[in-house]
C-alpha cells in the first residue's frame, strides 16, 4: 500500500500516525485515506479525517468514523460531539460541515480526545439469539429477516 502513495501522502500518513487524525486536504487523497483507515482498523482506533470542500475552499468537513473499532458512541459521547458542533452524531459516526481550515486541526484533536474518553463509548455487542437446547429436536437456524416476516 505504501508503494502507491506519493511522498507528500506518505508524509501526511506519518503525521496522521503521530496525531491520530488524517489531513486529507490534498486533491487525490483516496490512497492515503484507505491506508489511514487500515491503520486505524488494525489498532482499533476511531478514524478521524478532514478534507476541503473544493480544491481552493477555505472551509472543509471533518469526519469521525467508529466503524474501525469494536465500540460505539454512548448518549454522553454523542452529546459531547454535539457540543463540539457535530450536525447529527450517531452511535457510529459524526460529521462537521463548513469548518474553517484554520481551526480544523484543533477541532480534529478535540474530536479524537472526546471519542476516546471511556464514558463516551461502549462495546458494540450484537444481540445473541436465544436457543432452547432442552428439546430433543435438531436446531434450525433462521435469519432475522425471515423470522420477522
C-alpha positions in Angstrom: 0.0 0.0 0.0 2.8 2.4 0.8 4.3 1.9 -2.7 1.3 3.6 -4.3 1.5 6.7 -2.1 3.3 9.9 -3.2 6.0 11.3 -0.9 3.5 14.0 0.2 0.9 11.4 1.1 3.5 9.3 3.0 4.4 12.4 5.0 0.7 13.1 5.7 0.3 9.5 6.8 3.3 9.7 9.1 1.8 12.9 10.6 -1.6 11.1 10.9 0.0 8.3 12.8 1.5 10.8 15.2 -1.6 12.9 15.7 -4.3 10.3 15.3 -6.2 12.1 12.6 -5.6 12.5 8.8 -5.2 15.8 7.0 -6.8 14.8 3.7 -6.9 18.2 2.1 -4.9 17.2 -1.0 -6.7 16.8 -4.3 -6.2 13.0 -4.6 -6.4 11.6 -1.1 -8.1 8.2 -1.7 -4.9 6.1 -1.2 -3.9 8.0 2.0 -7.4 7.7 3.4 -7.5 3.9 2.7 -4.1 3.4 4.3 -5.1 5.5 7.3 -8.4 3.6 7.7 -6.5 0.3 7.6 -4.1 1.6 10.2 -7.0 2.7 12.5 -8.7 -0.7 12.0 -5.6 -2.6 13.0 -5.1 -0.5 16.1 -8.9 -0.4 16.8 -8.9 3.4 16.9 -11.7 5.7 15.6 -10.9 7.1 12.2 -10.8 10.9 12.2 -10.0 12.8 9.0 -10.8 16.2 7.4 -10.8 17.4 3.8 -11.6 20.6 1.9 -15.0 21.1 0.2 -13.3 22.0 -3.0 -9.6 22.4 -4.0 -9.4 26.1 -3.2 -12.1 26.3 -0.5 -11.4 28.0 2.9 -13.8 25.5 4.5 -13.8 21.8 4.9 -15.6 18.9 6.6 -14.4 16.8 9.5 -15.4 13.1 9.8 -15.4 10.7 12.8 -15.9 7.0 12.0 -16.3 4.5 14.8 -16.6 1.5 12.4 -12.9 0.9 12.7 -13.4 0.0 16.3 -15.4 -2.6 18.2 -17.1 0.3 20.0 -20.0 2.7 19.5 -20.6 6.1 21.0 -22.9 6.4 24.1 -25.5 9.0 24.5 -23.0 11.0 26.6 -20.4 10.7 23.7 -22.9 11.9 21.2 -23.8 14.8 23.4 -20.1 15.7 23.7 -19.7 15.6 20.0 -22.8 17.7 19.5 -21.3 20.2 21.9 -18.3 20.4 19.6 -20.6 21.3 16.7 -21.4 18.0 15.0 -24.5 18.2 12.9 -26.1 14.8 13.8 -23.8 12.4 15.6 -24.9 8.8 15.5 -23.5 5.9 17.6 -21.2 5.0 14.7 -20.1 8.3 13.1 -20.3 12.1 13.2 -19.8 14.9 10.7 -18.8 18.6 10.9 -19.6 20.8 7.8 -18.2 24.2 6.9 -15.4 24.2 9.4 -12.8 26.9 8.7 -9.4 25.3 7.7 -7.6 27.4 10.3 -9.4 25.7 13.2 -9.6 22.2 11.6 -6.6 20.6 13.3 -7.7 21.9 16.7 -11.2 20.5 16.2 -9.9 17.2 15.0 -7.7 16.8 18.1 -10.7 17.7 20.3 -13.0 15.2 18.5 -10.4 12.4 18.8 -10.0 13.1 22.6 -13.8 13.2 23.1 -14.3 9.9 21.2 -11.5 8.1 23.2 -12.8 9.1 26.7 -14.2 5.9 28.4 -17.6 7.3 29.4 -18.2 8.3 25.7 -18.0 4.8 24.2 -19.1 1.2 24.9 -18.6 -2.2 23.4 -20.9 -2.7 20.4 -22.5 -6.1 21.2 -24.7 -7.7 18.7 -27.8 -9.3 20.2 -27.5 -13.0 20.5 -30.3 -15.3 19.6 -31.8 -17.4 22.4 -31.6 -21.1 21.7 -33.5 -23.7 23.7 -31.4 -26.8 23.8 -33.7 -28.7 26.2 -35.9 -30.0 23.4 -34.7 -33.1 21.6 -35.4 -31.5 18.2 -32.4 -30.6 16.0 -31.6 -26.9 15.9 -32.8 -24.9 12.8 -31.2 -21.5 12.3 -33.4 -18.9 10.7 -32.3 -15.4 9.7 -33.9 -12.5 11.4 -35.4 -11.1 8.2 -37.3 -14.4 7.5 -38.3 -14.7 11.2 -39.8 -11.2 11.3 -41.8 -11.6 8.0 
